[in-house]
Amino acid sequence: MKTLTPKKIVNELDKYIIGQEKAKRAVAVALRNRYRRSLLPKEFKEEIKPKNILMIGPTGVGKTEIARRLAKLIEAPFVKVEATKFTEVGYVGRDVESMIRDLVEVSIRITKAKRVKEQYDKAKNIVEEKIVDLLAPIAKKQTFSNPFESILGSMVGQDNNRREETENREDIILKREQIKEQLRKGLLENEYVEIEVEKNSMSKIDFFSGYGNEEMNINLNDFLEGILPKQTKKKKVKIKEARNILLEQEAQNLLDFDEIVKEAIENAEENGIIFLDEIDKIASTNFKVSPQVSREGVQRDILPIVEGSTVMTKYGPVKTDHILFIGAGAFHLAKISDLIPELQGRFPIRVKLESLTKENFIEILTKPQNALIKQYKLLLGTEGVNIDFTKDAVEEIANIAFILNEETENIGARRLHTVMESLLEDLSFEISDYKSDMLTIDSSYVKEKLKNTFKITDFDKYII
């Protein structure tokens, strides 16, 4: 975190998100301020609250992606929730505190995965011994069902049995050492062994209907899981698969779950990011939109969470004071001023994201590490055919996507997915039978394939 300066954060975001410099700078500064706060004395640390961000812009311009990539960059717990799924207390719908419970669950998964990896080295030796036991078990000592049997057994051929047992054990120990050597060299990977695996647990029982009893359902299911024994079944698998299954099991057994929960809650409180999407849809407007369940009530329920409060979860209390909230909305019909003043005040940083231009579309197709053109090249390359997109083909795809957004609904970069799927539909279907190992897609190919798919009225009026 120390090396992640705001400039470096923006550079990392640039690898995946085109444009939207203001939004990138805002989240980069917010993230850096968290690190700066961690260096302060304890008495000042509690006083500094995160500056929540409100992103304003149409769909598909990168609002969610910026927040998600930011969280991934520092491996922070991240939850995306839609404000429209919450309802005021007393109505059917999810309560606002569920977003904090979801964040804690994500944080526990992250922390647990990290701790499991740390235990792999210790678990490897245990797993090796278990696999050797399966292939060459050590004979158990002879047991007797009653005292008379043990006396008779000790009197008859005691010396012979002891000598044979010693010889057998020496043979088994030698065999086990040979098996260990073969395992380490990877010579037994395709041999089969029978192991015990945990049965998949049944889905949670819904004791109470309705969303309002969600926490009670969780707690009762956890209670039952605690008192009911875990069911296992025998499964025959190859050693290479058995090693992974047993490694995961043994690493889990080495964990201290109480420590994981403690660390996860702290991580959620200090580093958690909650992305509140469609926040404009809960703003009170003069427009009649149905169904409408007390939008202002939902805002007032969200307010204490964003302001800073303590939420009870099944793992214990969680403070929301230093969780970073990023709100987002198109704000086409509603205005920011339609939100209640208290909630407005909790999002002091506001950034407007711009609609994507044709040039942005060209960059989205080619520049990011996960660029669409790269994705399709790799996918179709698995069939042994190399696809090459010429520069004019990329420009044509971008142009069509841009114009469609202008003439119909503006869905941002998502429009490119629609155009690309339509363009490559026939090719994806027939490529297994394609005779050549190279195919070039140019602008004429794009026009020919898409001329009957999308009806564009006038290209010229969009040319500047």
C-alpha positions as CSV (number, residue, x, y, z in Angstrom):
1,M,0.0,0.0,0.0
2,K,2.9,2.3,0.8
3,T,4.1,2.3,-2.8
4,L,0.6,2.9,-4.3
5,T,0.7,6.6,-4.8
6,P,-2.4,8.3,-6.4
7,K,-0.5,8.4,-9.8
8,K,0.3,4.7,-9.6
9,I,-3.3,3.9,-8.7
10,V,-4.5,5.9,-11.8
11,N,-1.9,4.1,-13.9
12,E,-3.2,0.7,-12.7
13,L,-6.8,1.7,-13.5
14,D,-5.7,3.0,-16.9
15,K,-4.9,-0.7,-17.8
16,Y,-8.6,-1.6,-17.7
17,I,-10.6,1.6,-17.9
18,I,-10.5,4.1,-20.8
19,G,-11.1,7.8,-20.0
20,Q,-12.9,9.1,-16.9
21,E,-9.8,10.8,-15.5
22,K,-11.7,12.8,-12.9
23,A,-13.3,9.7,-11.4
24,K,-10.0,7.8,-11.3
25,R,-8.3,10.7,-9.6
26,A,-11.1,10.9,-7.0
27,V,-10.9,7.2,-6.0
28,A,-7.1,7.3,-6.1
29,V,-7.0,10.1,-3.6
30,A,-9.7,8.4,-1.4
31,L,-7.6,5.2,-1.4
32,R,-4.4,7.0,-0.6
33,N,-6.0,8.9,2.3
34,R,-6.8,5.6,3.9
35,Y,-3.1,4.8,4.0
36,R,-2.2,8.3,5.3
37,R,-4.8,7.8,8.0
38,S,-3.2,4.5,9.1
39,L,0.0,6.4,9.9
40,L,-1.6,8.8,12.3
41,P,-1.7,8.5,16.1
42,K,-4.7,6.5,17.4
43,E,-6.5,9.6,18.8
44,F,-6.5,11.3,15.4
45,K,-7.2,8.2,13.4
46,E,-10.7,7.8,14.7
47,E,-11.6,11.4,13.9
48,I,-10.8,11.2,10.2
49,K,-13.7,9.8,8.3
50,P,-13.6,8.7,4.6
51,K,-14.8,11.2,2.0
52,N,-17.5,9.2,0.2
53,I,-17.8,9.6,-3.6
54,L,-20.8,10.1,-5.8
55,M,-20.3,9.2,-9.5
56,I,-22.8,10.7,-11.9
57,G,-23.0,9.3,-15.5
58,P,-25.0,7.1,-17.9
59,T,-24.7,3.3,-17.8
60,G,-21.7,1.6,-19.3
61,V,-19.2,4.4,-18.9
62,G,-17.1,2.6,-16.2
63,K,-18.6,3.6,-12.8
64,T,-18.8,0.0,-11.4
65,E,-15.5,-1.1,-13.1
66,I,-13.6,1.8,-11.5
67,A,-14.8,0.8,-8.0
68,R,-14.3,-2.9,-8.6
69,R,-10.8,-2.6,-10.0
70,L,-9.9,-0.2,-7.1
71,A,-10.9,-2.9,-4.5
72,K,-9.1,-5.6,-6.4
73,L,-5.9,-3.5,-6.5
74,I,-5.6,-3.6,-2.7
75,E,-7.5,-6.8,-2.1
76,A,-10.1,-4.9,-0.2
77,P,-13.5,-6.4,0.7
78,F,-15.9,-5.1,-2.0
79,V,-19.7,-5.3,-2.3
80,K,-21.9,-3.9,-5.1
81,V,-25.5,-3.3,-4.1
82,E,-28.4,-1.7,-5.9
83,A,-30.2,0.9,-3.8
84,T,-33.5,-0.1,-5.5
85,K,-33.6,-3.5,-3.8
86,F,-33.9,-1.9,-0.3
87,T,-37.2,-0.9,1.1
88,E,-38.2,1.1,4.2
89,V,-38.5,-0.9,7.4
90,G,-42.0,-2.3,7.5
91,Y,-42.2,-3.2,3.8
92,V,-41.3,-6.4,2.0
93,G,-37.7,-6.1,0.8
94,R,-34.1,-6.3,2.0
95,D,-33.1,-4.2,4.9
96,V,-30.2,-1.8,4.4
97,E,-28.0,-3.6,7.0
98,S,-27.7,-6.6,4.7
99,M,-25.0,-4.7,2.7
100,I,-22.8,-4.7,5.8
101,R,-23.4,-8.4,6.4
102,D,-22.6,-9.1,2.8
103,L,-19.3,-7.1,3.1
104,V,-18.3,-9.1,6.2
105,E,-19.0,-12.4,4.4
106,V,-16.7,-11.2,1.5
107,S,-14.1,-10.1,4.0
108,I,-14.1,-13.5,5.7
109,R,-13.7,-15.3,2.3
110,I,-10.7,-13.1,1.4
111,T,-9.1,-13.6,4.8
112,K,-9.8,-17.3,4.9
113,A,-8.3,-17.8,1.4
114,K,-5.2,-15.9,2.4
115,R,-4.7,-17.9,5.6
116,V,-5.4,-21.3,3.8
117,K,-2.5,-20.5,1.3
118,E,-0.2,-19.7,4.2
119,Q,-0.9,-23.1,5.7
120,Y,-0.2,-25.0,2.5
121,D,3.5,-25.7,3.3
122,K,2.6,-27.2,6.7
123,A,-0.3,-29.2,5.2
124,K,1.8,-30.7,2.3
125,N,3.8,-33.0,4.7
126,I,0.5,-34.2,6.3
127,V,-1.1,-34.8,2.9
128,E,2.0,-36.8,1.8
129,E,1.7,-39.1,4.8
130,K,-2.0,-39.5,4.2
131,I,-1.5,-40.6,0.6
132,V,1.3,-43.0,1.6
133,D,-1.1,-44.4,4.3
134,L,-3.6,-45.0,1.5
135,L,-1.1,-46.8,-0.7
136,A,0.8,-48.7,2.0
137,P,-1.0,-48.8,5.3
138,I,0.9,-49.8,8.4
139,A,-0.7,-52.9,10.0
140,K,-2.4,-52.2,13.3
141,K,-1.3,-54.1,16.4
142,Q,-3.2,-57.3,17.1
143,T,-6.2,-56.7,19.4
144,F,-8.1,-59.3,21.5
145,S,-11.8,-59.4,22.3
146,N,-11.3,-60.8,25.8
147,P,-8.5,-61.4,28.5
148,F,-8.5,-65.2,27.9
149,E,-7.8,-64.7,24.2
150,S,-4.8,-62.4,25.0
151,I,-3.4,-65.0,27.4
152,L,-3.7,-67.9,25.0
153,G,-2.3,-65.7,22.2
154,S,0.7,-64.8,24.2
155,M,1.4,-68.4,25.0
156,V,1.1,-69.9,21.5
157,G,3.8,-68.9,19.0
158,Q,4.5,-65.6,20.6
159,D,8.1,-65.5,19.4
160,N,7.2,-66.4,15.8
161,N,4.4,-63.8,15.6
162,R,6.7,-61.1,17.0
163,R,9.5,-61.9,14.5
164,E,7.0,-62.0,11.5
165,E,5.5,-58.7,12.6
166,T,8.9,-57.1,12.8
167,E,9.9,-58.3,9.3
168,N,6.5,-57.1,7.9
169,R,6.9,-53.7,9.4
170,E,10.4,-53.3,8.0
171,D,9.1,-54.3,4.6
172,I,6.2,-51.8,4.8
173,I,8.5,-49.0,6.0
174,L,10.9,-49.6,3.1
175,K,7.9,-49.7,0.7
176,R,6.6,-46.4,2.2
177,E,9.9,-44.7,1.6
178,Q,9.9,-45.9,-2.0
179,I,6.3,-44.6,-2.5
180,K,7.3,-41.2,-1.0
181,E,10.2,-41.0,-3.5
182,Q,7.8,-41.8,-6.4
183,L,5.2,-39.3,-5.2
184,R,7.8,-36.5,-5.1
185,K,9.0,-37.3,-8.6
186,G,5.3,-37.3,-9.8
187,L,5.4,-40.9,-11.0
188,L,2.1,-41.9,-9.3
189,E,-0.1,-39.0,-10.3
190,N,-2.5,-41.1,-12.4
191,E,-2.9,-43.9,-9.8
192,Y,-6.3,-44.1,-8.0
193,V,-6.9,-43.9,-4.3
194,E,-10.1,-43.8,-2.2
195,I,-10.5,-40.8,0.1
196,E,-13.2,-39.4,2.3
197,V,-14.7,-36.1,1.2
198,E,-17.4,-34.0,2.9
199,K,-20.8,-34.2,1.3
200,N,-22.2,-31.0,-0.1
201,S,-24.4,-29.5,2.5
202,M,-28.0,-28.9,1.7
203,S,-29.2,-25.4,0.9
204,K,-30.2,-23.2,3.8
205,I,-33.6,-23.9,5.3
206,D,-35.9,-21.0,5.1
207,F,-37.5,-21.0,8.6
208,F,-39.3,-17.7,8.1
209,S,-40.7,-16.4,4.9
210,G,-39.9,-12.8,3.8
211,Y,-36.7,-10.9,3.6
212,G,-37.0,-9.2,7.0
213,N,-36.1,-12.5,8.8
214,E,-32.9,-13.0,6.8
215,E,-30.5,-12.7,9.8
216,M,-32.6,-15.1,11.9
217,N,-32.6,-17.6,9.1
218,I,-28.8,-17.4,8.9
219,N,-28.3,-17.8,12.7
220,L,-30.6,-20.9,12.9
221,N,-28.9,-22.6,9.9
222,D,-25.5,-22.0,11.6
223,F,-26.9,-23.4,14.9
224,L,-28.0,-26.6,13.1
225,E,-24.6,-26.9,11.3
226,G,-22.9,-26.7,14.7
227,I,-24.9,-29.6,16.3
228,L,-25.3,-31.9,13.3
229,P,-22.2,-34.0,12.5
230,K,-20.6,-33.5,9.1
231,Q,-21.4,-36.2,6.6
232,T,-18.7,-37.7,4.5
233,K,-18.6,-40.1,1.6
234,K,-15.9,-42.2,-0.1
235,K,-14.6,-41.1,-3.5
236,K,-12.2,-42.7,-5.8
237,V,-9.9,-40.2,-7.5
238,K,-6.5,-39.9,-9.1
239,I,-3.6,-39.0,-6.7
240,K,-3.1,-35.6,-8.4
241,E,-6.7,-34.7,-7.6
242,A,-6.6,-36.4,-4.2
243,R,-3.6,-34.3,-3.2
244,N,-5.5,-31.0,-3.9
245,I,-8.6,-32.2,-2.0
246,L,-6.6,-33.3,1.0
247,L,-4.4,-30.2,0.9
248,E,-7.4,-28.0,1.1
249,Q,-8.9,-30.1,3.9
250,E,-5.7,-30.2,6.0
251,A,-5.0,-26.4,5.5
252,Q,-8.6,-25.7,6.7
253,N,-8.0,-27.9,9.8
254,L,-4.9,-25.8,10.7
255,L,-6.9,-22.6,10.8
256,D,-8.1,-20.7,13.8
257,F,-11.5,-19.5,12.7
258,D,-11.9,-17.1,15.6
259,E,-8.7,-15.3,14.5
260,I,-9.9,-15.2,10.9
261,V,-13.2,-13.6,12.0
262,K,-11.4,-11.0,14.1
263,E,-9.1,-10.1,11.2
264,A,-11.9,-10.1,8.7
265,I,-14.1,-7.8,10.7
266,E,-11.2,-5.4,11.1
267,N,-10.4,-5.6,7.4
268,A,-14.1,-4.8,6.5
269,E,-14.2,-1.9,8.9
270,E,-10.9,-0.3,7.8
271,N,-10.7,-1.2,4.1
272,G,-14.2,-2.2,3.0
273,I,-15.7,-0.6,-0.1
274,I,-19.5,-0.6,-0.7
275,F,-20.7,0.5,-4.2
276,L,-24.3,1.8,-4.0
277,D,-25.6,1.7,-7.5
278,E,-28.7,3.3,-8.8
279,I,-28.8,5.7,-5.9
280,D,-30.7,8.2,-8.1
281,K,-33.7,5.7,-8.2
282,I,-34.4,6.3,-4.5
283,A,-34.4,10.1,-4.9
284,S,-37.8,11.7,-4.4
285,T,-39.0,13.2,-7.7
286,N,-42.1,14.7,-9.1
287,F,-42.2,11.9,-11.7
288,K,-44.7,9.1,-11.0
289,V,-42.8,5.9,-11.2
290,S,-44.5,2.7,-10.2
291,P,-44.0,0.7,-8.0
292,Q,-42.7,3.3,-5.5
293,V,-42.2,2.3,-1.9
294,S,-41.2,5.3,0.3
295,R,-38.0,6.3,-1.4
296,E,-37.3,8.9,1.2
297,G,-37.7,6.2,3.9
298,V,-35.0,4.1,2.2
299,Q,-32.7,7.1,2.1
300,R,-33.2,7.6,5.9
301,D,-32.5,4.0,6.5
302,I,-29.3,4.1,4.5
303,L,-28.2,7.4,6.2
304,P,-27.0,5.9,9.6
305,I,-25.0,3.2,7.8
306,V,-23.2,5.8,5.7
307,E,-22.8,8.2,8.6
308,G,-21.3,5.6,10.8
309,S,-23.1,3.1,13.0
310,T,-22.7,-0.4,14.5
311,V,-24.4,-3.2,12.7
312,M,-24.9,-6.6,14.3
313,T,-23.9,-9.6,12.2
314,K,-23.7,-13.3,13.0
315,Y,-19.9,-12.7,13.6
316,G,-20.4,-9.9,16.0
317,P,-20.8,-6.0,15.8
318,V,-19.3,-4.2,12.8
319,K,-18.7,-0.5,12.8
320,T,-19.3,1.3,9.5
321,D,-17.5,4.6,10.4
322,H,-14.5,4.0,8.1
323,I,-16.1,2.0,5.2
324,L,-15.8,3.8,1.9
325,F,-19.1,4.3,0.2
326,I,-19.2,5.0,-3.5
327,G,-22.6,6.1,-4.8
328,A,-23.5,6.0,-8.5
329,G,-26.4,6.9,-10.7
330,A,-27.3,8.3,-14.1
331,F,-29.4,11.1,-12.6
332,H,-31.4,11.5,-15.8
333,L,-34.8,12.1,-14.2
334,A,-33.8,12.9,-10.7
335,K,-31.2,15.5,-9.5
336,I,-28.7,15.2,-6.7
337,S,-30.7,17.9,-4.9
338,D,-33.7,15.4,-4.8
339,L,-31.8,13.3,-2.3
340,I,-32.4,14.2,1.3
341,P,-29.9,16.9,2.5
342,E,-28.3,14.7,5.1
343,L,-27.5,12.0,2.5
344,Q,-26.2,14.6,0.1
345,G,-23.8,15.8,2.8
346,R,-22.4,12.3,3.2
347,F,-21.1,12.2,-0.4
348,P,-18.9,15.3,-0.5
349,I,-16.9,14.3,-3.5
350,R,-18.9,14.3,-6.8
351,V,-17.5,13.4,-10.2
352,K,-19.3,13.4,-13.5
353,L,-18.4,10.7,-15.9
354,E,-18.6,11.6,-19.6
355,S,-20.4,9.7,-22.3
356,L,-18.1,7.6,-24.5
357,T,-16.9,8.9,-27.8
358,K,-16.0,7.0,-30.9
359,E,-12.3,7.4,-30.0
360,N,-13.1,6.0,-26.5
361,F,-14.6,2.9,-28.2
362,I,-11.5,2.4,-30.4
363,E,-9.4,2.5,-27.3
364,I,-11.7,0.1,-25.3
365,L,-11.5,-2.4,-28.2
366,T,-7.7,-2.4,-28.3
367,K,-5.9,-0.8,-25.3
368,P,-6.9,-2.4,-22.0
369,Q,-5.3,-5.7,-20.9
370,N,-8.7,-7.3,-21.2
371,A,-9.6,-5.5,-24.4
372,L,-12.5,-7.1,-26.4
373,I,-10.5,-7.6,-29.5
374,K,-7.9,-9.5,-27.5
375,Q,-10.6,-11.6,-25.9
376,Y,-12.1,-12.7,-29.2
377,K,-8.7,-13.4,-30.7
378,L,-7.8,-15.7,-27.8
379,L,-11.2,-17.4,-27.9
380,L,-11.2,-18.1,-31.6
381,G,-7.5,-18.9,-31.5
382,T,-8.3,-22.0,-29.5
383,E,-9.8,-23.5,-32.7
384,G,-6.5,-23.0,-34.5
385,V,-7.5,-19.9,-36.4
386,N,-5.6,-16.6,-36.0
387,I,-8.0,-13.6,-36.3
388,D,-6.5,-10.3,-37.4
389,F,-8.6,-7.0,-37.1
390,T,-7.4,-4.3,-39.4
391,K,-7.3,-0.7,-38.2
392,D,-10.2,0.4,-40.4
393,A,-12.3,-2.6,-39.1
394,V,-11.8,-1.5,-35.5
395,E,-12.8,2.1,-36.5
396,E,-15.9,0.8,-38.2
397,I,-17.0,-1.3,-35.2
398,A,-16.4,1.7,-32.9
399,N,-18.4,4.0,-35.3
400,I,-21.4,1.6,-35.4
401,A,-21.4,1.3,-31.6
402,F,-21.2,5.0,-31.1
403,I,-24.0,5.8,-33.6
404,L,-26.3,3.1,-32.1
405,N,-25.8,4.6,-28.7
406,E,-26.8,8.0,-30.2
407,E,-29.8,6.8,-32.1
408,T,-31.2,4.3,-29.5
409,E,-30.5,3.8,-25.8
410,N,-27.1,4.9,-24.6
411,I,-25.7,1.8,-22.9
412,G,-22.1,2.9,-23.1
413,A,-19.3,0.3,-23.6
414,R,-21.8,-2.5,-23.3
415,R,-22.9,-1.7,-26.9
416,L,-19.6,-3.0,-28.1
417,H,-20.5,-6.5,-26.8
418,T,-23.7,-6.4,-28.9
419,V,-21.9,-5.3,-32.0
420,M,-19.0,-7.8,-31.6
421,E,-21.3,-10.8,-31.0
422,S,-23.4,-9.9,-34.1
423,L,-20.2,-9.5,-36.1
424,L,-18.6,-12.8,-35.1
425,E,-21.7,-14.9,-34.7
426,D,-21.4,-16.8,-38.0
427,L,-17.6,-17.1,-37.6
428,S,-17.9,-18.5,-34.1
429,F,-20.5,-21.1,-35.3
430,E,-18.5,-22.2,-38.4
431,I,-14.9,-21.8,-37.3
432,S,-14.4,-25.5,-36.3
433,D,-14.8,-26.3,-40.0
434,Y,-12.6,-23.4,-41.2
435,K,-9.9,-24.6,-43.6
436,S,-7.4,-21.7,-43.3
437,D,-5.4,-20.9,-40.1
438,M,-5.6,-17.1,-40.7
439,L,-8.5,-14.7,-41.2
440,T,-8.3,-11.0,-41.7
441,I,-11.4,-8.8,-40.7
442,D,-11.5,-5.5,-42.4
443,S,-14.1,-2.7,-42.7
444,S,-15.8,-4.2,-45.7
445,Y,-16.2,-7.5,-43.8
446,V,-17.7,-5.5,-40.9
447,K,-20.2,-3.6,-43.1
448,E,-21.2,-6.7,-44.9
449,K,-21.9,-8.7,-41.8
450,L,-23.7,-5.9,-39.9
451,K,-25.7,-4.2,-42.7
452,N,-28.9,-6.2,-42.1
453,T,-28.5,-6.4,-38.3
454,F,-28.4,-2.7,-37.3
455,K,-30.5,-0.1,-39.1
456,I,-28.6,3.2,-38.9
457,T,-30.4,6.1,-40.5
458,D,-27.6,8.5,-41.4
459,F,-23.9,8.1,-40.8
460,D,-23.0,11.5,-42.1
461,K,-24.7,13.6,-39.4
462,Y,-22.4,12.1,-36.7
463,I,-19.2,13.0,-38.6
464,I,-17.7,16.2,-37.1
